[in-house]
Amino acid sequence: MSTPFLKPPLKWAGGKRWLVSHLKSIWESNGTCRYVEPFCGGLSVVLALQPKHALLNDVNSHLINFYRQVQNGLRMRVQMRNDEALFYRHRQRFNRLIRKGKAHSEEGAQLFYYLNRTCFNGLCRFNKSGDFNVPFGTYSAINYAKDFSNYASLFRQWEFSSKDIETLELEDDDFVYADPPYDVEFTTYSAGGFSWDDQVRTAKRLAAHPGPVMISNQATERIIELYEDFGFELSYLDAPRRISCTGDRTAAREVLAIKN
Ligand SMILES: C[S@@+](CC[C@H](N)C(=O)[O-])C[C@H]1O[C@@H](n2cnc3c(N)ncnc32)[C@H](O)[C@@H]1O
């Protein structure tokens, strides 16, 4: 039996819940496979599909630590208020834990949750020394969760890992849905440090997987060519976001690449 509708517990850029209606029937026709997301981010897709077995991976180790702590029954004990002074105190404590190698802990997960809800736009950025450096947010009110018991039983069925896509171990019949950071054309390094080279090695790795694969990305010319070259079947969708720089409110074009 599936758990009733659960919203992603964190704010996370690039949520793909809007894609679920397109992915659902393809997933359901493969529904006995293990479900794998190499770039799971905020979990918006897997929380809607609720597979029985899943491997959820993201290179952001603080994000994965938070999900693992939720599996273990995370309860919030740190103070939570939408207050600038408290925010900077908690940010400093979180960075101290990072420096001491102790951020992958229950306290680290509590602080990560508080910072995620309270910081500017729910961004997750670190400076060159590895410190979380997103400033205080601009929200008028924030709803903080006290515990995550409504997620725990579902999360206990799933495995979480924090690896680069290339070292993630897949089983041959895994169903893979990959949502890498968007390709931004005309740059070698896109925001979030995911380069064109990373897009190429992701496509190559997933094209070699014998089981079913779906990839979503921004439909740039070079991404279309890349996925076609690796033998994916492509379809196009209008994303709910807009291309703001053109000022004409054109819907951004998304590509869905499918194989096997
Ligand atoms: C577009 S977001 C995924 C959003 C997710 N589909 C959702 O609906 O919430 C892309 C994710 O890829 C992760 N990422 C970036 N580089 C990675 C890498 N080399 N290996 C694995 N994950 C990576 C980022 O941390 C980010 O969470």
The ligand as an ORCA input file, in Angstrom:
! r2SCAN-3c Opt
* xyz 0 1
  C      18.163     18.934    -11.065
  S      18.659     18.361     -9.471
  C      17.636     16.958     -9.242
  C      16.258     17.333     -8.788
  C      15.326     16.161     -8.517
  N      15.018     15.435     -9.731
  C      14.015     16.634     -7.872
  O      12.951     16.494     -8.502
  O      14.076     17.152     -6.763
  C      20.234     17.698     -9.818
  C      20.979     17.076     -8.622
  O      22.205     16.490     -9.097
  C      23.150     16.520     -8.046
  N      24.506     16.325     -8.653
  C      25.311     17.260     -9.231
  N      26.425     16.667     -9.697
  C      26.343     15.337     -9.434
  C      27.177     14.204     -9.701
  N      28.340     14.340    -10.331
  N      26.758     12.965     -9.294
  C      25.568     12.829     -8.626
  N      24.733     13.874     -8.332
  C      25.107     15.109     -8.750
  C      22.919     17.880     -7.391
  O      23.375     17.870     -6.033
  C      21.378     18.042     -7.500
  O      20.721     17.650     -6.308
*
